Amino acid sequence: MVTIESLIRDLVVPLVHNPDAVQITRREEERFMVFDLTIDAHDVGAVIGHGGQVIRAIRTVVYAAKSPYSKRVRLNVVDA
């Protein structure tokens, strides 16, 4: 079974120049299971994309994936 963390990692790592800097942390909020994606500052543009198109596509895939959590999933990008 593919986890949300591994799905995010599989989508992001091919886009970045420094894959060792990719970190995903999970935290639970009242209504959401939040995944914070930390990447190298130089890779933010590649992950966000022109006008946010890349991160929107990543979020679409992540939000559509079957989740073991009873809460909705959220993905935040944090630059290191």
Secondary structure, 3 states (H helix, E strand, C coil): CCCHHHHHHHHHHHHCCCHHHCEEEEEECCCEEEEEEEECHHHHHHHHCHHHHHHHHHHHHHHHCCCCCCCEEEEEEEEC
